[in-house]
Amino acid sequence: MGFELTSQDLRDLARGAAFLGTGGGGDPYVGRLMVERALAEGCKLTVISPEEVPDDAFVIPTAMMCAPTVLVAKIPAGNEAVASLHALEAYLGRRAYATMPIECGGVNSTMPLVVGARLGLPVVDADGMGRAFPELQMETFNVYGVPGTPMAITNEYGDTTIVTAHDNKMMEWLARGIAIRMGGAAYIAEYSMDGATAKRTSIHGTISLGIRIGRCVREARERHRDPFQALTEMLKDTPYRYGRVIFEGKVADIFRRTTEGFAKGHATIQPDRGGPPLELNFQNEHLIARVDGKVRGIVPDLICILEAETAEPITTEGIRYGQRVKVMVVSTPDIMRTPEALAVFGPRAFGLDHDFIPIEQLS
């Protein structure tokens, strides 16, 4: 029942989560170190499939909310998300059977693993985004009817706030303000639900997928194979199905700023052999890629910036002038492409004047 993560699994997961983070979600390296420390201290960590969760079990997802740029300078103490889960348990008068990610990209793929290891709780192999998104209401949990509040928010000093809101968009607005006043990064427990609801509203198998992606890239390098081709082939056997490299070149310009609790900006990638550049816009995560005004990839499909030789994912806070990169776009699972889902995290939810076009059609 379930499986325990090895140290190699964690390294592979960190790489795969950075890929699924589409530039955002925070660098999973920090979370990986926190999990490794817990395991070194004798903690046990078990990952279980959604099907293994009893329908009446109580699941409390845990996460970090921040602008990824803040995580570079504001390292967590390590017990903040644990404190948030305990605070929400006390408020609701119920004990959690398990925790799970709200997103499978970036640091939030590993933050629930820290909680699970420290508390001896299993971690459900599923999440509510199938990637990373910048706002808390941008969840399949929300799309399919799960209230996000009550939620608990904790900082590194142990300051804790309980938030209740009339809808999940107001939850995001209130929680973002609290996180900003906690220094731009805070740790949360939210979207509590029973096991039956977790099965119905989540994207299954995304922790395992992160491990597979990281392992695929690592093994391709070890065997001197093309990691991009290996990734494309591997994804065919997943709910993400379709991925392709759409551009290659050098980072010619990057602008980002931390504002309103997000890392916002744009980047320009100049092609190797002349022609128009690729323009990227991001809000924590990459939202749209255009060449000569034509859309080449758009949210919620994944737009991933990878080092040109190794396929190592590059986060939005890690993009630098002169880097040689390839841009890969990956299709999202069907549960993320319904009209209800696109209303919550499709292009127009980010203020983009575009309708969603699947990468399969753009190619």
C-alpha positions as CSV (number, residue, x, y, z in Angstrom):
1,M,0.0,0.0,0.0
2,G,1.6,3.3,-1.1
3,F,5.3,3.7,-1.6
4,E,8.2,5.3,0.3
5,L,10.3,7.9,-1.5
6,T,14.0,7.4,-1.7
7,S,16.7,10.1,-1.8
8,Q,17.0,9.6,-5.6
9,D,13.2,9.9,-6.0
10,L,13.4,13.3,-4.2
11,R,16.1,14.5,-6.6
12,D,14.2,13.4,-9.6
13,L,11.0,14.9,-8.2
14,A,12.7,18.3,-7.7
15,R,13.7,18.4,-11.4
16,G,10.3,17.1,-12.5
17,A,8.4,19.6,-10.3
18,A,10.5,22.5,-11.7
19,F,9.4,21.3,-15.1
20,L,5.7,21.1,-14.1
21,G,6.0,24.5,-12.4
22,T,6.3,26.1,-15.9
23,G,8.8,28.6,-14.5
24,G,6.9,29.2,-11.2
25,G,5.9,27.5,-8.0
26,G,9.2,28.3,-6.3
27,D,12.5,26.4,-6.6
28,P,11.8,22.9,-5.3
29,Y,15.5,22.5,-4.2
30,V,14.6,24.1,-0.9
31,G,11.7,21.8,-0.2
32,R,13.8,18.8,-1.2
33,L,16.4,19.7,1.4
34,M,13.7,20.0,4.0
35,V,12.3,16.5,3.2
36,E,15.8,15.0,3.1
37,R,16.6,16.5,6.5
38,A,13.4,15.0,8.0
39,L,14.2,11.6,6.5
40,A,17.8,11.8,7.9
41,E,16.3,12.4,11.3
42,G,14.3,9.1,11.1
43,C,11.0,10.4,9.8
44,K,9.1,8.1,7.4
45,L,7.3,9.3,4.3
46,T,4.6,7.3,2.4
47,V,2.9,8.4,-0.8
48,I,-0.5,6.8,-1.5
49,S,-2.8,6.9,-4.5
50,P,-6.1,8.7,-4.3
51,E,-7.8,5.3,-4.7
52,E,-6.2,4.2,-1.3
53,V,-7.9,7.1,0.6
54,P,-11.1,6.1,2.3
55,D,-14.1,8.1,1.1
56,D,-14.8,9.4,4.6
57,A,-11.2,10.2,5.4
58,F,-10.3,13.8,6.1
59,V,-7.6,15.3,3.8
60,I,-6.0,18.7,4.4
61,P,-3.7,20.0,1.6
62,T,-0.7,22.1,2.6
63,A,1.4,24.5,0.6
64,M,3.5,27.6,0.5
65,M,2.2,30.8,-1.1
66,C,4.7,33.5,-2.2
67,A,6.3,35.2,-5.1
68,P,9.1,32.8,-6.2
69,T,11.6,35.7,-6.1
70,V,11.0,35.9,-2.3
71,L,11.9,32.3,-1.7
72,V,15.4,33.0,-2.9
73,A,16.1,35.2,0.1
74,K,13.5,34.1,2.7
75,I,14.3,30.5,3.5
76,P,11.6,28.7,5.6
77,A,12.3,27.6,9.1
78,G,10.7,24.2,8.3
79,N,7.7,23.8,10.6
80,E,5.4,26.5,9.2
81,A,3.2,24.3,7.1
82,V,3.0,21.8,10.0
83,A,1.8,24.6,12.2
84,S,-0.9,25.6,9.7
85,L,-2.2,22.1,9.5
86,H,-2.4,21.8,13.3
87,A,-4.1,25.2,13.5
88,L,-6.8,24.2,10.9
89,E,-7.3,20.8,12.7
90,A,-7.9,22.7,15.9
91,Y,-10.3,25.2,14.3
92,L,-12.3,22.4,12.6
93,G,-12.1,19.9,15.5
94,R,-11.0,17.2,13.1
95,R,-7.7,15.3,12.6
96,A,-6.2,14.9,9.1
97,Y,-5.9,11.4,7.7
98,A,-3.6,12.6,5.0
99,T,-2.2,15.7,3.3
100,M,-1.7,16.4,-0.4
101,P,-0.3,19.1,-2.7
102,I,-2.5,22.0,-4.0
103,E,-0.1,22.1,-7.0
104,C,2.5,19.7,-8.4
105,G,4.9,22.3,-9.7
106,G,7.8,23.9,-7.9
107,V,8.3,23.9,-4.1
108,N,4.7,22.9,-3.5
109,S,5.3,19.4,-4.8
110,T,7.6,19.0,-1.8
111,M,6.0,21.1,0.9
112,P,3.3,18.4,1.7
113,L,6.1,15.8,1.8
114,V,7.7,17.8,4.6
115,V,4.4,17.9,6.5
116,G,3.8,14.2,5.9
117,A,7.3,13.2,7.0
118,R,7.1,15.4,10.2
119,L,3.7,14.2,11.2
120,G,3.7,10.6,10.0
121,L,0.8,11.4,7.6
122,P,0.5,9.8,4.1
123,V,0.7,12.2,1.2
124,V,-1.9,11.7,-1.6
125,D,-0.4,11.3,-5.1
126,A,-2.6,14.0,-6.7
127,D,-3.0,17.8,-6.7
128,G,-5.4,20.5,-7.7
129,M,-3.5,22.3,-10.5
130,G,-1.6,19.7,-12.6
131,R,1.2,22.3,-12.8
132,A,1.7,25.6,-10.9
133,F,-0.7,28.6,-11.0
134,P,-0.1,31.9,-9.2
135,E,-3.5,32.3,-7.4
136,L,-5.2,30.1,-4.8
137,Q,-8.6,29.9,-6.5
138,M,-6.9,28.5,-9.7
139,E,-7.6,24.9,-8.5
140,T,-9.5,22.0,-9.9
141,F,-10.7,21.8,-6.3
142,N,-12.4,25.2,-6.7
143,V,-13.6,24.4,-10.3
144,Y,-15.4,21.4,-9.1
145,G,-17.0,22.8,-5.9
146,V,-14.6,22.6,-3.0
147,P,-14.5,25.6,-0.6
148,G,-11.0,26.7,0.1
149,T,-11.7,28.1,3.6
150,P,-11.5,27.9,6.5
151,M,-7.7,28.1,5.8
152,A,-4.7,28.6,8.1
153,I,-1.7,30.8,7.3
154,T,1.5,30.7,9.3
155,N,4.9,32.4,9.0
156,E,8.4,31.5,10.3
157,Y,7.7,33.1,13.6
158,G,4.6,31.1,14.3
159,D,2.2,33.9,13.7
160,T,-1.0,32.2,12.5
161,T,-4.2,33.5,10.9
162,I,-7.5,31.7,10.2
163,V,-9.3,33.0,7.1
164,T,-12.9,32.4,6.1
165,A,-14.3,33.8,2.9
166,H,-17.6,33.7,1.0
167,D,-15.8,32.4,-2.1
168,N,-12.4,31.2,-3.2
169,K,-11.4,34.3,-5.1
170,M,-12.0,36.4,-2.0
171,M,-9.9,33.8,-0.1
172,E,-7.0,34.5,-2.5
173,W,-7.4,38.3,-2.1
174,L,-7.4,38.1,1.7
175,A,-4.7,35.5,2.0
176,R,-2.4,37.3,-0.5
177,G,-2.5,40.5,1.7
178,I,-1.7,38.4,4.8
179,A,1.2,36.7,3.0
180,I,2.6,40.1,1.9
181,R,2.5,41.3,5.5
182,M,4.3,38.1,6.6
183,G,7.2,39.1,4.4
184,G,6.0,37.9,1.0
185,A,5.9,34.2,1.8
186,A,3.6,32.2,4.1
187,Y,2.6,28.6,4.6
188,I,-1.0,27.4,4.3
189,A,-3.5,24.6,5.0
190,E,-6.7,24.9,2.9
191,Y,-9.2,23.1,0.7
192,S,-9.9,20.5,3.4
193,M,-12.2,17.7,2.0
194,D,-13.2,14.1,2.4
195,G,-11.5,11.3,0.4
196,A,-14.4,10.9,-2.0
197,T,-14.1,14.6,-3.0
198,A,-10.3,14.4,-3.3
199,K,-10.7,11.6,-5.8
200,R,-13.4,13.5,-7.8
201,T,-11.7,16.9,-8.0
202,S,-8.0,16.2,-8.1
203,I,-5.5,15.4,-10.9
204,H,-4.3,11.9,-10.1
205,G,-0.7,10.7,-10.1
206,T,1.1,14.0,-10.3
207,I,3.8,13.3,-7.6
208,S,4.6,10.1,-9.5
209,L,4.6,12.1,-12.7
210,G,7.1,14.6,-11.3
211,I,9.4,11.7,-10.4
212,R,9.1,10.1,-13.8
213,I,9.9,13.4,-15.6
214,G,13.0,14.0,-13.5
215,R,14.1,10.4,-13.9
216,C,13.5,10.5,-17.6
217,V,15.8,13.6,-18.0
218,R,18.5,12.1,-15.7
219,E,18.6,8.7,-17.4
220,A,18.7,10.3,-20.9
221,R,21.7,12.3,-19.9
222,E,23.4,9.2,-18.3
223,R,22.8,7.3,-21.6
224,H,23.9,10.2,-23.7
225,R,20.5,10.4,-25.3
226,D,18.6,13.6,-26.3
227,P,16.6,14.5,-23.1
228,F,14.1,16.5,-25.1
229,Q,13.2,13.5,-27.3
230,A,13.1,11.3,-24.3
231,L,10.6,13.7,-22.5
232,T,8.4,13.9,-25.6
233,E,8.2,10.1,-25.8
234,M,7.6,9.7,-22.0
235,L,4.8,12.2,-21.9
236,K,2.8,10.2,-24.5
237,D,2.1,7.6,-21.8
238,T,0.7,10.2,-19.4
239,P,-2.5,12.3,-19.2
240,Y,-0.3,15.2,-20.5
241,R,0.1,13.2,-23.8
242,Y,1.6,15.8,-26.0
243,G,4.8,17.9,-25.8
244,R,7.1,19.5,-28.3
245,V,10.0,22.0,-28.5
246,I,8.7,25.1,-30.2
247,F,11.7,27.4,-30.0
248,E,15.5,27.5,-29.4
249,G,17.7,30.5,-28.8
250,K,19.4,32.8,-26.4
251,V,17.8,34.9,-23.7
252,A,18.2,38.5,-25.0
253,D,16.2,40.4,-22.4
254,I,14.5,39.7,-19.1
255,F,12.4,42.0,-16.9
256,R,10.7,41.0,-13.7
257,R,9.6,42.7,-10.5
258,T,7.9,41.5,-7.3
259,T,4.6,43.3,-7.0
260,E,1.3,42.5,-5.3
261,G,2.7,39.3,-4.0
262,F,3.7,37.9,-7.4
263,A,6.8,37.9,-9.7
264,K,5.6,39.5,-12.9
265,G,7.5,40.2,-16.0
266,H,8.5,39.2,-19.5
267,A,11.4,37.7,-21.4
268,T,12.7,37.8,-25.0
269,I,14.5,34.8,-26.6
270,Q,16.4,35.5,-29.8
271,P,16.6,32.6,-32.2
272,D,19.9,31.1,-33.3
273,R,19.5,31.5,-37.0
274,G,17.7,34.9,-37.4
275,G,14.1,35.6,-37.6
276,P,11.7,37.1,-35.0
277,P,12.2,36.4,-31.3
278,L,9.9,34.5,-28.9
279,E,8.2,36.8,-26.4
280,L,7.2,35.4,-23.0
281,N,4.9,36.9,-20.3
282,F,4.7,35.5,-16.8
283,Q,3.0,35.9,-13.5
284,N,5.1,33.6,-11.4
285,E,4.4,31.1,-14.2
286,H,4.7,31.5,-18.0
287,L,1.3,32.4,-19.4
288,I,1.8,33.0,-23.1
289,A,4.6,32.5,-25.7
290,R,4.3,34.5,-29.0
291,V,6.5,34.7,-32.1
292,D,5.9,37.6,-34.4
293,G,2.6,38.2,-32.7
294,K,1.4,34.6,-33.2
295,V,0.6,32.5,-30.1
296,R,2.8,29.4,-29.8
297,G,1.7,28.3,-26.4
298,I,-0.9,29.6,-23.9
299,V,-2.1,28.9,-20.3
300,P,-3.2,26.4,-19.0
301,D,-0.9,24.4,-21.3
302,L,2.6,24.2,-19.8
303,I,5.3,26.5,-21.2
304,C,8.6,25.3,-20.0
305,I,12.0,27.0,-20.4
306,L,14.8,24.4,-20.4
307,E,18.6,24.6,-20.6
308,A,19.4,23.9,-24.2
309,E,21.8,21.0,-23.7
310,T,20.7,19.3,-20.5
311,A,16.9,20.0,-20.4
312,E,17.3,21.3,-16.9
313,P,14.2,23.5,-16.1
314,I,14.8,27.2,-15.5
315,T,12.5,29.1,-13.2
316,T,11.3,32.6,-13.8
317,E,13.5,33.9,-11.0
318,G,16.5,32.0,-12.6
319,I,16.3,33.3,-16.1
320,R,19.4,35.3,-17.0
321,Y,20.6,37.2,-20.0
322,G,22.7,35.0,-22.3
323,Q,21.3,31.6,-21.3
324,R,20.9,29.2,-24.2
325,V,17.5,27.6,-23.9
326,K,14.8,25.6,-25.5
327,V,11.1,26.3,-25.0
328,M,8.8,23.3,-24.7
329,V,5.0,23.4,-24.6
330,V,3.1,20.5,-23.0
331,S,-0.7,19.7,-23.1
332,T,-2.7,19.6,-19.9
333,P,-5.0,16.8,-18.8
334,D,-8.7,16.9,-19.9
335,I,-9.9,17.9,-16.5
336,M,-8.1,21.2,-16.9
337,R,-9.6,22.0,-20.3
338,T,-13.3,22.0,-19.6
339,P,-15.2,25.2,-20.0
340,E,-15.5,25.4,-16.2
341,A,-11.8,25.0,-15.7
342,L,-10.8,27.5,-18.4
343,A,-13.1,30.1,-16.8
344,V,-10.9,29.9,-13.6
345,F,-7.4,29.5,-15.1
346,G,-7.7,30.0,-18.8
347,P,-6.1,32.9,-20.7
348,R,-8.8,35.5,-19.9
349,A,-8.5,34.8,-16.1
350,F,-5.1,36.4,-16.4
351,G,-6.3,39.4,-18.5
352,L,-5.0,38.0,-21.8
353,D,-7.1,38.9,-24.8
354,H,-7.0,35.3,-26.2
355,D,-9.1,32.2,-26.1
356,F,-7.4,29.0,-25.2
357,I,-5.9,27.0,-28.1
358,P,-4.5,23.6,-27.3
359,I,-0.8,23.1,-28.3
360,E,-1.9,20.2,-30.5
361,Q,-3.8,22.6,-32.7
362,L,-1.1,25.3,-32.6
363,S,1.5,22.8,-33.9
